[in-house]
Structures are given as C-alpha cells and as structure tokens.
Amino acid sequence: MEYLNKWASLTGEHARLEANLFDSYIVYMDAMERVVKEFADGRIEIIEEADNE
C-alpha cells in the first residue's frame, strides 16, 4: 500500500508540473470530497460538492 500511495503522490506532482508548463489546470477530489480545479497560478475553483448518499 505504501508503494501505491507514493505512486499516486508522484502522479499528482507530475500533473501539476504539466499544468504549469501548459498554463492549464488539474482536476481532483479534495479532502472535503469536493471536485476542484487547481490552476497553474495556484487558484482553486470548486466544481461541485460530492454527494455522499
């Protein structure tokens, strides 16, 4: 499981680097279970609240 967590972390870091390179954004679910866009300039936009039903 440790390997999987490390791999996921590195994948996220790589996505952020590519977003900066192409002046784009990444999409992920944050700790509060919201789907968010994180832009290259650090700005975060909430796309939607996740439904926990």
mmCIF entry with sequence, helices, sheets and N, C-alpha, C, O atoms, coordinates in Angstrom:
data_MODEL
# 
_entry.id   MODEL 
# 
_entity.id                         1 
_entity.type                       polymer 
_entity.pdbx_number_of_molecules   1 
# 
_entity_poly.entity_id                      1 
_entity_poly.type                           'polypeptide(L)' 
_entity_poly.nstd_linkage                   no 
_entity_poly.nstd_monomer                   no 
_entity_poly.pdbx_seq_one_letter_code       MEYLNKWASLTGEHARLEANLFDSYIVYMDAMERVVKEFADGRIEIIEEADNE 
_entity_poly.pdbx_seq_one_letter_code_can   MEYLNKWASLTGEHARLEANLFDSYIVYMDAMERVVKEFADGRIEIIEEADNE 
_entity_poly.pdbx_strand_id                 A 
# 
loop_
_entity_poly_seq.entity_id 
_entity_poly_seq.num 
_entity_poly_seq.mon_id 
_entity_poly_seq.hetero 
1 1  MET n 
1 2  GLU n 
1 3  TYR n 
1 4  LEU n 
1 5  ASN n 
1 6  LYS n 
1 7  TRP n 
1 8  ALA n 
1 9  SER n 
1 10 LEU n 
1 11 THR n 
1 12 GLY n 
1 13 GLU n 
1 14 HIS n 
1 15 ALA n 
1 16 ARG n 
1 17 LEU n 
1 18 GLU n 
1 19 ALA n 
1 20 ASN n 
1 21 LEU n 
1 22 PHE n 
1 23 ASP n 
1 24 SER n 
1 25 TYR n 
1 26 ILE n 
1 27 VAL n 
1 28 TYR n 
1 29 MET n 
1 30 ASP n 
1 31 ALA n 
1 32 MET n 
1 33 GLU n 
1 34 ARG n 
1 35 VAL n 
1 36 VAL n 
1 37 LYS n 
1 38 GLU n 
1 39 PHE n 
1 40 ALA n 
1 41 ASP n 
1 42 GLY n 
1 43 ARG n 
1 44 ILE n 
1 45 GLU n 
1 46 ILE n 
1 47 ILE n 
1 48 GLU n 
1 49 GLU n 
1 50 ALA n 
1 51 ASP n 
1 52 ASN n 
1 53 GLU n 
# 
_struct_asym.id          A 
_struct_asym.entity_id   1 
# 
_struct_conf.conf_type_id            HELX_P 
_struct_conf.id                      HELX_P1 
_struct_conf.pdbx_PDB_helix_id       AA1 
_struct_conf.beg_label_comp_id       GLU 
_struct_conf.beg_label_asym_id       A 
_struct_conf.beg_label_seq_id        2 
_struct_conf.pdbx_beg_PDB_ins_code   ? 
_struct_conf.end_label_comp_id       LEU 
_struct_conf.end_label_asym_id       A 
_struct_conf.end_label_seq_id        21 
_struct_conf.pdbx_end_PDB_ins_code   ? 
_struct_conf.beg_auth_comp_id        GLU 
_struct_conf.beg_auth_asym_id        A 
_struct_conf.beg_auth_seq_id         2 
_struct_conf.end_auth_comp_id        LEU 
_struct_conf.end_auth_asym_id        A 
_struct_conf.end_auth_seq_id         21 
_struct_conf.pdbx_PDB_helix_class    1 
_struct_conf.details                 ? 
_struct_conf.pdbx_PDB_helix_length   20 
# 
_struct_conf_type.id          HELX_P 
_struct_conf_type.criteria    ? 
_struct_conf_type.reference   ? 
# 
_struct_sheet.id               AA1 
_struct_sheet.type             ? 
_struct_sheet.number_strands   3 
_struct_sheet.details          ? 
# 
loop_
_struct_sheet_order.sheet_id 
_struct_sheet_order.range_id_1 
_struct_sheet_order.range_id_2 
_struct_sheet_order.offset 
_struct_sheet_order.sense 
AA1 1 2 ? anti-parallel 
AA1 2 3 ? anti-parallel 
# 
loop_
_struct_sheet_range.sheet_id 
_struct_sheet_range.id 
_struct_sheet_range.beg_label_comp_id 
_struct_sheet_range.beg_label_asym_id 
_struct_sheet_range.beg_label_seq_id 
_struct_sheet_range.pdbx_beg_PDB_ins_code 
_struct_sheet_range.end_label_comp_id 
_struct_sheet_range.end_label_asym_id 
_struct_sheet_range.end_label_seq_id 
_struct_sheet_range.pdbx_end_PDB_ins_code 
_struct_sheet_range.beg_auth_comp_id 
_struct_sheet_range.beg_auth_asym_id 
_struct_sheet_range.beg_auth_seq_id 
_struct_sheet_range.end_auth_comp_id 
_struct_sheet_range.end_auth_asym_id 
_struct_sheet_range.end_auth_seq_id 
AA1 1 TYR A 25 ? MET A 29 ? TYR A 25 MET A 29 
AA1 2 ARG A 34 ? PHE A 39 ? ARG A 34 PHE A 39 
AA1 3 ILE A 44 ? GLU A 49 ? ILE A 44 GLU A 49 
# 
loop_
_atom_site.group_PDB 
_atom_site.id 
_atom_site.type_symbol 
_atom_site.label_atom_id 
_atom_site.label_alt_id 
_atom_site.label_comp_id 
_atom_site.label_asym_id 
_atom_site.label_entity_id 
_atom_site.label_seq_id 
_atom_site.pdbx_PDB_ins_code 
_atom_site.Cartn_x 
_atom_site.Cartn_y 
_atom_site.Cartn_z 
_atom_site.occupancy 
_atom_site.B_iso_or_equiv 
_atom_site.pdbx_formal_charge 
_atom_site.auth_seq_id 
_atom_site.auth_comp_id 
_atom_site.auth_asym_id 
_atom_site.auth_atom_id 
_atom_site.pdbx_PDB_model_num 
ATOM 1   N N  . MET A 1 1  ? 0.825   -1.199 0.000   1.00 0.00 ? 1  MET A N  1 
ATOM 2   C CA . MET A 1 1  ? 0.000   0.000  0.000   1.00 0.00 ? 1  MET A CA 1 
ATOM 3   C C  . MET A 1 1  ? 0.869   1.264  0.000   1.00 0.00 ? 1  MET A C  1 
ATOM 4   O O  . MET A 1 1  ? 0.512   2.268  -0.616  1.00 0.00 ? 1  MET A O  1 
ATOM 5   N N  . GLU A 1 2  ? 1.984   1.207  0.678   1.00 0.00 ? 2  GLU A N  1 
ATOM 6   C CA . GLU A 1 2  ? 2.913   2.352  0.728   1.00 0.00 ? 2  GLU A CA 1 
ATOM 7   C C  . GLU A 1 2  ? 3.357   2.739  -0.686  1.00 0.00 ? 2  GLU A C  1 
ATOM 8   O O  . GLU A 1 2  ? 3.420   3.921  -1.027  1.00 0.00 ? 2  GLU A O  1 
ATOM 9   N N  . TYR A 1 3  ? 3.663   1.731  -1.498  1.00 0.00 ? 3  TYR A N  1 
ATOM 10  C CA . TYR A 1 3  ? 4.090   1.976  -2.877  1.00 0.00 ? 3  TYR A CA 1 
ATOM 11  C C  . TYR A 1 3  ? 2.993   2.681  -3.667  1.00 0.00 ? 3  TYR A C  1 
ATOM 12  O O  . TYR A 1 3  ? 3.270   3.616  -4.418  1.00 0.00 ? 3  TYR A O  1 
ATOM 13  N N  . LEU A 1 4  ? 1.752   2.237  -3.500  1.00 0.00 ? 4  LEU A N  1 
ATOM 14  C CA . LEU A 1 4  ? 0.630   2.826  -4.222  1.00 0.00 ? 4  LEU A CA 1 
ATOM 15  C C  . LEU A 1 4  ? 0.438   4.292  -3.828  1.00 0.00 ? 4  LEU A C  1 
ATOM 16  O O  . LEU A 1 4  ? 0.196   5.135  -4.692  1.00 0.00 ? 4  LEU A O  1 
ATOM 17  N N  . ASN A 1 5  ? 0.540   4.601  -2.551  1.00 0.00 ? 5  ASN A N  1 
ATOM 18  C CA . ASN A 1 5  ? 0.412   5.987  -2.087  1.00 0.00 ? 5  ASN A CA 1 
ATOM 19  C C  . ASN A 1 5  ? 1.519   6.866  -2.672  1.00 0.00 ? 5  ASN A C  1 
ATOM 20  O O  . ASN A 1 5  ? 1.263   7.997  -3.085  1.00 0.00 ? 5  ASN A O  1 
ATOM 21  N N  . LYS A 1 6  ? 2.739   6.350  -2.708  1.00 0.00 ? 6  LYS A N  1 
ATOM 22  C CA . LYS A 1 6  ? 3.870   7.107  -3.256  1.00 0.00 ? 6  LYS A CA 1 
ATOM 23  C C  . LYS A 1 6  ? 3.669   7.345  -4.757  1.00 0.00 ? 6  LYS A C  1 
ATOM 24  O O  . LYS A 1 6  ? 3.909   8.445  -5.256  1.00 0.00 ? 6  LYS A O  1 
ATOM 25  N N  . TRP A 1 7  ? 3.225   6.303  -5.470  1.00 0.00 ? 7  TRP A N  1 
ATOM 26  C CA . TRP A 1 7  ? 2.985   6.413  -6.905  1.00 0.00 ? 7  TRP A CA 1 
ATOM 27  C C  . TRP A 1 7  ? 1.910   7.461  -7.198  1.00 0.00 ? 7  TRP A C  1 
ATOM 28  O O  . TRP A 1 7  ? 2.065   8.276  -8.107  1.00 0.00 ? 7  TRP A O  1 
ATOM 29  N N  . ALA A 1 8  ? 0.816   7.437  -6.425  1.00 0.00 ? 8  ALA A N  1 
ATOM 30  C CA . ALA A 1 8  ? -0.264  8.410  -6.612  1.00 0.00 ? 8  ALA A CA 1 
ATOM 31  C C  . ALA A 1 8  ? 0.242   9.826  -6.348  1.00 0.00 ? 8  ALA A C  1 
ATOM 32  O O  . ALA A 1 8  ? -0.109  10.758 -7.072  1.00 0.00 ? 8  ALA A O  1 
ATOM 33  N N  . SER A 1 9  ? 1.056   9.985  -5.325  1.00 0.00 ? 9  SER A N  1 
ATOM 34  C CA . SER A 1 9  ? 1.611   11.299 -4.996  1.00 0.00 ? 9  SER A CA 1 
ATOM 35  C C  . SER A 1 9  ? 2.494   11.822 -6.134  1.00 0.00 ? 9  SER A C  1 
ATOM 36  O O  . SER A 1 9  ? 2.392   12.988 -6.516  1.00 0.00 ? 9  SER A O  1 
ATOM 37  N N  . LEU A 1 10 ? 3.345   10.972 -6.664  1.00 0.00 ? 10 LEU A N  1 
ATOM 38  C CA . LEU A 1 10 ? 4.224   11.380 -7.765  1.00 0.00 ? 10 LEU A CA 1 
ATOM 39  C C  . LEU A 1 10 ? 3.424   11.714 -9.020  1.00 0.00 ? 10 LEU A C  1 
ATOM 40  O O  . LEU A 1 10 ? 3.782   12.631 -9.759  1.00 0.00 ? 10 LEU A O  1 
ATOM 41  N N  . THR A 1 11 ? 2.352   10.981 -9.261  1.00 0.00 ? 11 THR A N  1 
ATOM 42  C CA . THR A 1 11 ? 1.495   11.257 -10.412 1.00 0.00 ? 11 THR A CA 1 
ATOM 43  C C  . THR A 1 11 ? 0.858   12.641 -10.287 1.00 0.00 ? 11 THR A C  1 
ATOM 44  O O  . THR A 1 11 ? 0.791   13.388 -11.263 1.00 0.00 ? 11 THR A O  1 
ATOM 45  N N  . GLY A 1 12 ? 0.391   12.983 -9.078  1.00 0.00 ? 12 GLY A N  1 
ATOM 46  C CA . GLY A 1 12 ? -0.180  14.306 -8.845  1.00 0.00 ? 12 GLY A CA 1 
ATOM 47  C C  . GLY A 1 12 ? 0.831   15.419 -9.033  1.00 0.00 ? 12 GLY A C  1 
ATOM 48  O O  . GLY A 1 12 ? 0.518   16.461 -9.608  1.00 0.00 ? 12 GLY A O  1 
ATOM 49  N N  . GLU A 1 13 ? 2.048   15.198 -8.547  1.00 0.00 ? 13 GLU A N  1 
ATOM 50  C CA . GLU A 1 13 ? 3.104   16.199 -8.717  1.00 0.00 ? 13 GLU A CA 1 
ATOM 51  C C  . GLU A 1 13 ? 3.423   16.397 -10.195 1.00 0.00 ? 13 GLU A C  1 
ATOM 52  O O  . GLU A 1 13 ? 3.627   17.524 -10.646 1.00 0.00 ? 13 GLU A O  1 
ATOM 53  N N  . HIS A 1 14 ? 3.466   15.305 -10.940 1.00 0.00 ? 14 HIS A N  1 
ATOM 54  C CA . HIS A 1 14 ? 3.745   15.389 -12.379 1.00 0.00 ? 14 HIS A CA 1 
ATOM 55  C C  . HIS A 1 14 ? 2.623   16.161 -13.089 1.00 0.00 ? 14 HIS A C  1 
ATOM 56  O O  . HIS A 1 14 ? 2.892   16.979 -13.969 1.00 0.00 ? 14 HIS A O  1 
ATOM 57  N N  . ALA A 1 15 ? 1.383   15.903 -12.709 1.00 0.00 ? 15 ALA A N  1 
ATOM 58  C CA . ALA A 1 15 ? 0.246   16.616 -13.317 1.00 0.00 ? 15 ALA A CA 1 
ATOM 59  C C  . ALA A 1 15 ? 0.346   18.116 -13.044 1.00 0.00 ? 15 ALA A C  1 
ATOM 60  O O  . ALA A 1 15 ? 0.067   18.923 -13.930 1.00 0.00 ? 15 ALA A O  1 
ATOM 61  N N  . ARG A 1 16 ? 0.741   18.499 -11.824 1.00 0.00 ? 16 ARG A N  1 
ATOM 62  C CA . ARG A 1 16 ? 0.906   19.927 -11.508 1.00 0.00 ? 16 ARG A CA 1 
ATOM 63  C C  . ARG A 1 16 ? 1.998   20.559 -12.365 1.00 0.00 ? 16 ARG A C  1 
ATOM 64  O O  . ARG A 1 16 ? 1.841   21.682 -12.844 1.00 0.00 ? 16 ARG A O  1 
ATOM 65  N N  . LEU A 1 17 ? 3.099   19.843 -12.558 1.00 0.00 ? 17 LEU A N  1 
ATOM 66  C CA . LEU A 1 17 ? 4.189   20.366 -13.392 1.00 0.00 ? 17 LEU A CA 1 
ATOM 67  C C  . LEU A 1 17 ? 3.714   20.570 -14.830 1.00 0.00 ? 17 LEU A C  1 
ATOM 68  O O  . LEU A 1 17 ? 4.023   21.589 -15.447 1.00 0.00 ? 17 LEU A O  1 
ATOM 69  N N  . GLU A 1 18 ? 2.968   19.610 -15.361 1.00 0.00 ? 18 GLU A N  1 
ATOM 70  C CA . GLU A 1 18 ? 2.447   19.759 -16.721 1.00 0.00 ? 18 GLU A CA 1 
ATOM 71  C C  . GLU A 1 18 ? 1.447   20.911 -16.812 1.00 0.00 ? 18 GLU A C  1 
ATOM 72  O O  . GLU A 1 18 ? 1.429   21.639 -17.805 1.00 0.00 ? 18 GLU A O  1 
ATOM 73  N N  . ALA A 1 19 ? 0.620   21.079 -15.788 1.00 0.00 ? 19 ALA A N  1 
ATOM 74  C CA . ALA A 1 19 ? -0.336  22.192 -15.787 1.00 0.00 ? 19 ALA A CA 1 
ATOM 75  C C  . ALA A 1 19 ? 0.407   23.521 -15.825 1.00 0.00 ? 19 ALA A C  1 
ATOM 76  O O  . ALA A 1 19 ? -0.009  24.444 -16.526 1.00 0.00 ? 19 ALA A O  1 
ATOM 77  N N  . ASN A 1 20 ? 1.496   23.626 -15.083 1.00 0.00 ? 20 ASN A N  1 
ATOM 78  C CA . ASN A 1 20 ? 2.301   24.854 -15.115 1.00 0.00 ? 20 ASN A CA 1 
ATOM 79  C C  . ASN A 1 20 ? 2.929   25.054 -16.490 1.00 0.00 ? 20 ASN A C  1 
ATOM 80  O O  . ASN A 1 20 ? 2.945   26.169 -17.010 1.00 0.00 ? 20 ASN A O  1 
ATOM 81  N N  . LEU A 1 21 ? 3.437   23.992 -17.070 1.00 0.00 ? 21 LEU A N  1 
ATOM 82  C CA . LEU A 1 21 ? 4.100   24.074 -18.369 1.00 0.00 ? 21 LEU A CA 1 
ATOM 83  C C  . LEU A 1 21 ? 3.143   24.532 -19.463 1.00 0.00 ? 21 LEU A C  1 
ATOM 84  O O  . LEU A 1 21 ? 3.516   25.328 -20.324 1.00 0.00 ? 21 LEU A O  1 
ATOM 85  N N  . PHE A 1 22 ? 1.915   24.033 -19.430 1.00 0.00 ? 22 PHE A N  1 
ATOM 86  C CA . PHE A 1 22 ? 0.943   24.337 -20.483 1.00 0.00 ? 22 PHE A CA 1 
ATOM 87  C C  . PHE A 1 22 ? -0.092  25.375 -20.068 1.00 0.00 ? 22 PHE A C  1 
ATOM 88  O O  . PHE A 1 22 ? -1.092  25.566 -20.759 1.00 0.00 ? 22 PHE A O  1 
ATOM 89  N N  . ASP A 1 23 ? 0.149   26.055 -18.928 1.00 0.00 ? 23 ASP A N  1 
ATOM 90  C CA . ASP A 1 23 ? -0.768  27.072 -18.405 1.00 0.00 ? 23 ASP A CA 1 
ATOM 91  C C  . ASP A 1 23 ? -2.207  26.545 -18.387 1.00 0.00 ? 23 ASP A C  1 
ATOM 92  O O  . ASP A 1 23 ? -3.125  27.142 -18.948 1.00 0.00 ? 23 ASP A O  1 
ATOM 93  N N  . SER A 1 24 ? -2.357  25.407 -17.720 1.00 0.00 ? 24 SER A N  1 
ATOM 94  C CA . SER A 1 24 ? -3.636  24.704 -17.693 1.00 0.00 ? 24 SER A CA 1 
ATOM 95  C C  . SER A 1 24 ? -4.052  24.473 -16.237 1.00 0.00 ? 24 SER A C  1 
ATOM 96  O O  . SER A 1 24 ? -3.715  25.279 -15.370 1.00 0.00 ? 24 SER A O  1 
ATOM 97  N N  . TYR A 1 25 ? -4.769  23.399 -15.958 1.00 0.00 ? 25 TYR A N  1 
ATOM 98  C CA . TYR A 1 25 ? -5.231  23.075 -14.617 1.00 0.00 ? 25 TYR A CA 1 
ATOM 99  C C  . TYR A 1 25 ? -5.323  21.562 -14.446 1.00 0.00 ? 25 TYR A C  1 
ATOM 100 O O  . TYR A 1 25 ? -5.296  20.810 -15.419 1.00 0.00 ? 25 TYR A O  1 
ATOM 101 N N  . ILE A 1 26 ? -5.434  21.130 -13.185 1.00 0.00 ? 26 ILE A N  1 
ATOM 102 C CA . ILE A 1 26 ? -5.698  19.735 -12.887 1.00 0.00 ? 26 ILE A CA 1 
ATOM 103 C C  . ILE A 1 26 ? -7.024  19.654 -12.142 1.00 0.00 ? 26 ILE A C  1 
ATOM 104 O O  . ILE A 1 26 ? -7.451  20.623 -11.516 1.00 0.00 ? 26 ILE A O  1 
ATOM 105 N N  . VAL A 1 27 ? -7.667  18.505 -12.211 1.00 0.00 ? 27 VAL A N  1 
ATOM 106 C CA . VAL A 1 27 ? -8.944  18.283 -11.532 1.00 0.00 ? 27 VAL A CA 1 
ATOM 107 C C  . VAL A 1 27 ? -8.766  17.109 -10.590 1.00 0.00 ? 27 VAL A C  1 
ATOM 108 O O  . VAL A 1 27 ? -8.207  16.080 -10.969 1.00 0.00 ? 27 VAL A O  1 
ATOM 109 N N  . TYR A 1 28 ? -9.244  17.263 -9.354  1.00 0.00 ? 28 TYR A N  1 
ATOM 110 C CA . TYR A 1 28 ? -9.150  16.194 -8.376  1.00 0.00 ? 28 TYR A CA 1 
ATOM 111 C C  . TYR A 1 28 ? -10.196 16.388 -7.291  1.00 0.00 ? 28 TYR A C  1 
ATOM 112 O O  . TYR A 1 28 ? -10.872 17.415 -7.242  1.00 0.00 ? 28 TYR A O  1 
ATOM 113 N N  . MET A 1 29 ? -10.323 15.389 -6.421  1.00 0.00 ? 29 MET A N  1 
ATOM 114 C CA . MET A 1 29 ? -11.233 15.485 -5.289  1.00 0.00 ? 29 MET A CA 1 
ATOM 115 C C  . MET A 1 29 ? -10.398 15.859 -4.061  1.00 0.00 ? 29 MET A C  1 
ATOM 116 O O  . MET A 1 29 ? -9.418  15.185 -3.745  1.00 0.00 ? 29 MET A O  1 
ATOM 117 N N  . ASP A 1 30 ? -10.787 16.933 -3.372  1.00 0.00 ? 30 ASP A N  1 
ATOM 118 C CA . ASP A 1 30 ? -10.024 17.394 -2.221  1.00 0.00 ? 30 ASP A CA 1 
ATOM 119 C C  . ASP A 1 30 ? -10.407 16.622 -0.955  1.00 0.00 ? 30 ASP A C  1 
ATOM 120 O O  . ASP A 1 30 ? -11.232 15.709 -1.001  1.00 0.00 ? 30 ASP A O  1 
ATOM 121 N N  . ALA A 1 31 ? -9.810  16.992 0.156   1.00 0.00 ? 31 ALA A N  1 
ATOM 122 C CA . ALA A 1 31 ? -10.042 16.307 1.426   1.00 0.00 ? 31 ALA A CA 1 
ATOM 123 C C  . ALA A 1 31 ? -11.482 16.443 1.914   1.00 0.00 ? 31 ALA A C  1 
ATOM 124 O O  . ALA A 1 31 ? -11.949 15.617 2.698   1.00 0.00 ? 31 ALA A O  1 
ATOM 125 N N  . MET A 1 32 ? -12.187 17.472 1.461   1.00 0.00 ? 32 MET A N  1 
ATOM 126 C CA . MET A 1 32 ? -13.588 17.668 1.862   1.00 0.00 ? 32 MET A CA 1 
ATOM 127 C C  . MET A 1 32 ? -14.540 17.042 0.844   1.00 0.00 ? 32 MET A C  1 
ATOM 128 O O  . MET A 1 32 ? -15.739 17.321 0.852   1.00 0.00 ? 32 MET A O  1 
ATOM 129 N N  . GLU A 1 33 ? -13.990 16.184 -0.042  1.00 0.00 ? 33 GLU A N  1 
ATOM 130 C CA . GLU A 1 33 ? -14.744 15.440 -1.050  1.00 0.00 ? 33 GLU A CA 1 
ATOM 131 C C  . GLU A 1 33 ? -15.473 16.334 -2.050  1.00 0.00 ? 33 GLU A C  1 
ATOM 132 O O  . GLU A 1 33 ? -16.587 16.034 -2.478  1.00 0.00 ? 33 GLU A O  1 
ATOM 133 N N  . ARG A 1 34 ? -14.822 17.435 -2.412  1.00 0.00 ? 34 ARG A N  1 
ATOM 134 C CA . ARG A 1 34 ? -15.334 18.314 -3.463  1.00 0.00 ? 34 ARG A CA 1 
ATOM 135 C C  . ARG A 1 34 ? -14.462 18.115 -4.696  1.00 0.00 ? 34 ARG A C  1 
ATOM 136 O O  . ARG A 1 34 ? -13.253 17.914 -4.582  1.00 0.00 ? 34 ARG A O  1 
ATOM 137 N N  . VAL A 1 35 ? -15.075 18.171 -5.868  1.00 0.00 ? 35 VAL A N  1 
ATOM 138 C CA . VAL A 1 35 ? -14.313 18.120 -7.110  1.00 0.00 ? 35 VAL A CA 1 
ATOM 139 C C  . VAL A 1 35 ? -13.851 19.549 -7.390  1.00 0.00 ? 35 VAL A C  1 
ATOM 140 O O  . VAL A 1 35 ? -14.664 20.472 -7.446  1.00 0.00 ? 35 VAL A O  1 
ATOM 141 N N  . VAL A 1 36 ? -12.533 19.725 -7.565  1.00 0.00 ? 36 VAL A N  1 
ATOM 142 C CA . VAL A 1 36 ? -11.965 21.062 -7.733  1.00 0.00 ? 36 VAL A CA 1 
ATOM 143 C C  . VAL A 1 36 ? -11.028 21.108 -8.936  1.00 0.00 ? 36 VAL A C  1 
ATOM 144 O O  . VAL A 1 36 ? -10.465 20.095 -9.350  1.00 0.00 ? 36 VAL A O  1 
ATOM 145 N N  . LYS A 1 37 ? -10.879 22.315 -9.486  1.00 0.00 ? 37 LYS A N  1 
ATOM 146 C CA . LYS A 1 37 ? -9.862  22.611 -10.494 1.00 0.00 ? 37 LYS A CA 1 
ATOM 147 C C  . LYS A 1 37 ? -8.774  23.405 -9.788  1.00 0.00 ? 37 LYS A C  1 
ATOM 148 O O  . LYS A 1 37 ? -9.068  24.374 -9.088  1.00 0.00 ? 37 LYS A O  1 
ATOM 149 N N  . GLU A 1 38 ? -7.525  23.005 -9.964  1.00 0.00 ? 38 GLU A N  1 
ATOM 150 C CA . GLU A 1 38 ? -6.397  23.775 -9.450  1.00 0.00 ? 38 GLU A CA 1 
ATOM 151 C C  . GLU A 1 38 ? -5.611  24.297 -10.647 1.00 0.00 ? 38 GLU A C  1 
ATOM 152 O O  . GLU A 1 38 ? -5.062  23.525 -11.433 1.00 0.00 ? 38 GLU A O  1 
ATOM 153 N N  . PHE A 1 39 ? -5.567  25.622 -10.769 1.00 0.00 ? 39 PHE A N  1 
ATOM 154 C CA . PHE A 1 39 ? -4.918  26.266 -11.905 1.00 0.00 ? 39 PHE A CA 1 
ATOM 155 C C  . PHE A 1 39 ? -3.427  26.434 -11.655 1.00 0.00 ? 39 PHE A C  1 
ATOM 156 O O  . PHE A 1 39 ? -2.963  26.350 -10.518 1.00 0.00 ? 39 PHE A O  1 
ATOM 157 N N  . ALA A 1 40 ? -2.695  26.670 -12.716 1.00 0.00 ? 40 ALA A N  1 
ATOM 158 C CA . ALA A 1 40 ? -1.241  26.814 -12.646 1.00 0.00 ? 40 ALA A CA 1 
ATOM 159 C C  . ALA A 1 40 ? -0.815  27.949 -11.723 1.00 0.00 ? 40 ALA A C  1 
ATOM 160 O O  . ALA A 1 40 ? 0.266   27.896 -11.137 1.00 0.00 ? 40 ALA A O  1 
ATOM 161 N N  . ASP A 1 41 ? -1.659  28.982 -11.586 1.00 0.00 ? 41 ASP A N  1 
ATOM 162 C CA . ASP A 1 41 ? -1.312  30.116 -10.720 1.00 0.00 ? 41 ASP A CA 1 
ATOM 163 C C  . ASP A 1 41 ? -1.663  29.871 -9.252  1.00 0.00 ? 41 ASP A C  1 
ATOM 164 O O  . ASP A 1 41 ? -1.493  30.764 -8.421  1.00 0.00 ? 41 ASP A O  1 
ATOM 165 N N  . GLY A 1 42 ? -2.156  28.658 -8.921  1.00 0.00 ? 42 GLY A N  1 
ATOM 166 C CA . GLY A 1 42 ? -2.480  28.312 -7.540  1.00 0.00 ? 42 GLY A CA 1 
ATOM 167 C C  . GLY A 1 42 ? -3.937  28.517 -7.168  1.00 0.00 ? 42 GLY A C  1 
ATOM 168 O O  . GLY A 1 42 ? -4.370  28.103 -6.093  1.00 0.00 ? 42 GLY A O  1 
ATOM 169 N N  . ARG A 1 43 ? -4.692  29.151 -8.046  1.00 0.00 ? 43 ARG A N  1 
ATOM 170 C CA . ARG A 1 43 ? -6.112  29.390 -7.802  1.00 0.00 ? 43 ARG A CA 1 
ATOM 171 C C  . ARG A 1 43 ? -6.866  28.066 -7.831  1.00 0.00 ? 43 ARG A C  1 
ATOM 172 O O  . ARG A 1 43 ? -6.598  27.212 -8.677  1.00 0.00 ? 43 ARG A O  1 
ATOM 173 N N  . ILE A 1 44 ? -7.821  27.893 -6.896  1.00 0.00 ? 44 ILE A N  1 
ATOM 174 C CA . ILE A 1 44 ? -8.630  26.673 -6.830  1.00 0.00 ? 44 ILE A CA 1 
ATOM 175 C C  . ILE A 1 44 ? -10.094 27.046 -6.992  1.00 0.00 ? 44 ILE A C  1 
ATOM 176 O O  . ILE A 1 44 ? -10.600 27.946 -6.322  1.00 0.00 ? 44 ILE A O  1 
ATOM 177 N N  . GLU A 1 45 ? -10.769 26.337 -7.897  1.00 0.00 ? 45 GLU A N  1 
ATOM 178 C CA . GLU A 1 45 ? -12.182 26.574 -8.183  1.00 0.00 ? 45 GLU A CA 1 
ATOM 179 C C  . GLU A 1 45 ? -12.957 25.295 -7.866  1.00 0.00 ? 45 GLU A C  1 
ATOM 180 O O  . GLU A 1 45 ? -12.621 24.221 -8.366  1.00 0.00 ? 45 GLU A O  1 
ATOM 181 N N  . ILE A 1 46 ? -13.994 25.411 -7.035  1.00 0.00 ? 46 ILE A N  1 
ATOM 182 C CA . ILE A 1 46 ? -14.819 24.254 -6.710  1.00 0.00 ? 46 ILE A CA 1 
ATOM 183 C C  . ILE A 1 46 ? -15.775 23.995 -7.868  1.00 0.00 ? 46 ILE A C  1 
ATOM 184 O O  . ILE A 1 46 ? -16.499 24.894 -8.297  1.00 0.00 ? 46 ILE A O  1 
ATOM 185 N N  . ILE A 1 47 ? -15.775 22.764 -8.372  1.00 0.00 ? 47 ILE A N  1 
ATOM 186 C CA . ILE A 1 47 ? -16.658 22.404 -9.472  1.00 0.00 ? 47 ILE A CA 1 
ATOM 187 C C  . ILE A 1 47 ? -17.997 21.922 -8.934  1.00 0.00 ? 47 ILE A C  1 
ATOM 188 O O  . ILE A 1 47 ? -19.052 22.355 -9.398  1.00 0.00 ? 47 ILE A O  1 
ATOM 189 N N  . GLU A 1 48 ? -17.953 21.018 -7.947  1.00 0.00 ? 48 GLU A N  1 
ATOM 190 C CA . GLU A 1 48 ? -19.200 20.507 -7.380  1.00 0.00 ? 48 GLU A CA 1 
ATOM 191 C C  . GLU A 1 48 ? -18.943 19.866 -6.027  1.00 0.00 ? 48 GLU A C  1 
ATOM 192 O O  . GLU A 1 48 ? -17.831 19.431 -5.728  1.00 0.00 ? 48 GLU A O  1 
ATOM 193 N N  . GLU A 1 49 ? -19.982 19.817 -5.224  1.00 0.00 ? 49 GLU A N  1 
ATOM 194 C CA . GLU A 1 49 ? -19.920 19.093 -3.966  1.00 0.00 ? 49 GLU A CA 1 
ATOM 195 C C  . GLU A 1 49 ? -20.215 17.630 -4.278  1.00 0.00 ? 49 GLU A C  1 
ATOM 196 O O  . GLU A 1 49 ? -21.113 17.332 -5.065  1.00 0.00 ? 49 GLU A O  1 
ATOM 197 N N  . ALA A 1 50 ? -19.464 16.718 -3.667  1.00 0.00 ? 50 ALA A N  1 
ATOM 198 C CA . ALA A 1 50 ? -19.727 15.299 -3.878  1.00 0.00 ? 50 ALA A CA 1 
ATOM 199 C C  . ALA A 1 50 ? -20.950 14.890 -3.067  1.00 0.00 ? 50 ALA A C  1 
ATOM 200 O O  . ALA A 1 50 ? -21.149 15.366 -1.949  1.00 0.00 ? 50 ALA A O  1 
ATOM 201 N N  . ASP A 1 51 ? -21.753 14.021 -3.627  1.00 0.00 ? 51 ASP A N  1 
ATOM 202 C CA . ASP A 1 51 ? -22.957 13.537 -2.964  1.00 0.00 ? 51 ASP A CA 1 
ATOM 203 C C  . ASP A 1 51 ? -22.619 12.252 -2.215  1.00 0.00 ? 51 ASP A C  1 
ATOM 204 O O  . ASP A 1 51 ? -22.242 11.258 -2.836  1.00 0.00 ? 51 ASP A O  1 
ATOM 205 N N  . ASN A 1 52 ? -22.749 12.261 -0.894  1.00 0.00 ? 52 ASN A N  1 
ATOM 206 C CA . ASN A 1 52 ? -22.367 11.118 -0.064  1.00 0.00 ? 52 ASN A CA 1 
ATOM 207 C C  . ASN A 1 52 ? -23.535 10.198 0.257   1.00 0.00 ? 52 ASN A C  1 
ATOM 208 O O  . ASN A 1 52 ? -23.507 9.521  1.284   1.00 0.00 ? 52 ASN A O  1 
ATOM 209 N N  . GLU A 1 53 ? -24.542 10.151 -0.571  1.00 0.00 ? 53 GLU A N  1 
ATOM 210 C CA . GLU A 1 53 ? -25.696 9.299  -0.291  1.00 0.00 ? 53 GLU A CA 1 
ATOM 211 C C  . GLU A 1 53 ? -25.443 7.884  -0.705  1.00 0.00 ? 53 GLU A C  1 
ATOM 212 O O  . GLU A 1 53 ? -26.312 7.027  -0.542  1.00 0.00 ? 53 GLU A O  1 
# 
